[in-house]
């Protein structure tokens, strides 16, 4: 569970809501027509920009990755592939046949090696898988960034609608204040949706994509080294560039008995 993402999202929403309710009631900030304009208009614009399948996939990917810390740290991966390298040097590639790992990409790499495919084919298959994963992240990020761009504009559109309606009632001065407040609520809804939900999720998806791509390139590099029969220590030294200098301790595989 990526607790910081959840805490940040809930804290941001809670702070804004508490500030809104400091000197008013919840009903003061509730305007169903304005909310319908922002949510419905933003959804409509999103469907115009993207395919429905892309929108559904973006929300699904966000729910699976943004709020979960499912990716192993590079240091953990380096230690794991170091163990794999020692097994291969001792037993050959078939020694990995019964090895199971929680990382799906690493498991696919192991399966390709065990199946006896040449190193060039294994590398090509893994690179294609990595590219497709990166493209899925990119589309999801673009969907949420598009929502973040559209929501404030739709909110302003709703405000203009409210202002036009207010101007039609200028003969009643007592209605101007409440009408103006209602008109501005749509801008509030749009900014709230963009700045507290859509754009932060887009940035987090970009970060997750970078982490995933880094781990996958680490795995591809390590599997190439393993299939070439390189010394585990040499491989670990090459892979150490994937972690920061302060985290490069204890990366070496254990000495063989």
N, C-alpha and C positions, 0 to 999 in steps of 0.2 A: 504494500500500500504506500503510495507516494503521499504521505501525510501532509507535507508542506503545501502541495497544490490544493488539497481539500481545505486545509486551514486558511490559506490565503484567500480562496474563493469565498468561503463562509464569512471570514473576518471582514472582507471588503464589503460584502452585501450587508452584513450586520451593522457595520459602522454607518453606512449611508442610511439604512432604515432607522436606526436609533436617532440620527441627526434629524431625519424627517419628522419623527414622532416627538421630538423634544418639546415643540410648542404647538402641536397639531395632532389630530387623530388620523388613523389609517384611511378613513373615508375621505379626508381632505385631499389625499394624493391618489385616490382611485377614480379613474375616468375610463369606463369600459369602451366607449367609442374611440378614444385616443389610443388605448391599449390595443384595440383591434386594428387600428390603422398601422401602428408600428409593427406589431407581430405579423399581421397578415401581409402588409406591404413588404416587409423585409423578406418574408418567406417567398412571396411572389417574385421579387427581384432575384433571389437566390436561385429559384427554379429557372428563371430566364438565363442566368449566367451559366448554370451547371445542369448536367443531366440529373434526373431523380436518383439514379443509381449511385452517382457520385456523392450526392448529398447524404443518402442513407449510409453509404460506406464511410463518409467522413465522420458522422456522428458515432457510428459503431466503432471506428478506429479510435476516436477520442475517448470514448468510455472505456475501451480496453487498455489504453496505454497511458493516457494523461494522468489518471488517478491511481495507477499501479506502478510500482518500481520493479518491473519484471526483468529488466536487463541486468545481467551480471556485470560486476566491475571488471575493467580490463585486467587488473592484477589477478582476479579469480580465474579468468579465462586463460591467462598465461600459465598459471600453475596447472590448470587442468590439461591443456594441450602439452605441457611438459611431461605429464604422466603418460599421455598417449604416445609421445615420442619415445619414451623409454620402453613402453610395451612393444612398439613396432620394431625397435632395434633388437629386442630380445626374442620376440615371437613372430615377427613379420606382420604384414598388414592384416592378415586374418586373425591376429590376436585381438583386434578391436571389435570382432563380430558380436561379442556379448556386452560390449560397453554401452551403457545408456547414460544420457545426459539430459538435463532440463532445458538446455538451449536447443531450440528446434533447428536453427541454422547449422550449428555444430553437429547435431545428430544427422542432418542430411549430408554434410560433408563426410562424416564417418561412413555412412551407408554407401556413398558413391565410391569411396576408397575400397571398402570391403568387397563391393561388387566387381572389382577388378578393372575399373575403367582407367584409361591412361591419364596421367597428370594433366595434360592439356584439356581433355574433356571435362575433368573434375573442376578445373579452374574456370572454364567457360560456363559450366552449369551454375556454379556458385556466383559468378559475376552477374549472370542474367537474373538470378534470384535476388541478389542484392539490388540490382537496378530496378526491378519491379517493386520491391519493398520501398525504395526511395521515392518512386513515382506515386505510390499510394499515399505516402506521407505528404508529398508535395500537394496532391489534389486536396487532401483533407485540410492542410494548412490554408490553401487558397480559398476553400469554402468558408472557413471561419473568418479569414481576413476579409472576404467579401461581405460577410454578414456585418463585421465590424465597420466596414466602410458604408454600407447601405443604411444601417439602422439610424444613425444621426440624421442622414438626409431625409429619410422617411419621417422621422420625428419632426424635422423642420417643416416638411410638407403638411403634416397634421396640424402644426402650429398655425400655418397660414390659413388652413381651412377654418380653424377656430377663430382666428382674427377676423376673417370675412364674416363669420356668423356673429361675432361681437359687434362689428360695425353696423350690422343690420338692426341692432338694438340700442343704438346711441340715444334714442329718444327716452330711454329709461336709465338715467345715470346710476342708479343703485345696482344695476346688473353688470356694469362694466368691470368692476373689480373681480367678482367671481368668474365672469366669462374670460377675462384675461388669464386668471390662474389656471382655468381648465385648458386654455389654448397652449399655455407653456408646458403643461404636463406631458404632451407628446414629445417635446424636445427632451424632457427629463427621461422619459422611457427609452428613447433612442440612444441617448448618451449612456444610460445605465446598462443597456444590453451590449453596447459596443465596448465600453471601457472596462466593465467589470466581469464580462463573460466571454464574448467572442474573441476580442483581440488577445487577452491573456492566454486563452486556449490555443490560439493560432501560434503564439510564441512558444508555448510549451510543446506543441507538436513539432515545431522546427527543432527544438532542443532534443526531443526524443529521437527524431530522425537522424540528427548528427551522431547521437550516442549509438544508435543501432548501426549506422553505416560504419562507424569506427570499429565496433565489435566484429562486424562481418568482415571487414578488411583484415582485421587481426586474425580471424579464423582462416581466411583464404591464404594469407601469408604463411601461417603456421602449417596448414595442410600441405602446401607446396614444399615446405622444408622437410616435413615428415616423410612425404613420398620420395624425396630425393635422398632420404637416409641421413640427413645432417645430424650432427651431435646435438643432443637436447640442450646443452649449455650454450652452444653457438646460437641455436634457435632462440633461446630465452634472451640472449643478449640483443639479438636483432629485434625482438618483440618489445623490449624494454622501452623503446621510443614511444610506445602507445600510452605510457603512464608518466605522470609527473615525476621529477627526480626524487622528491621526498617519499614516493611510494614504490621505489624500485628495490626495496629490500625484500628478502624472502621470496624472490621470484624464481630462484633456481630450483629445479627438481631435486628431490632427495637423492643422495648418493646410493648407488646400487650396492646391495650387500655383497 
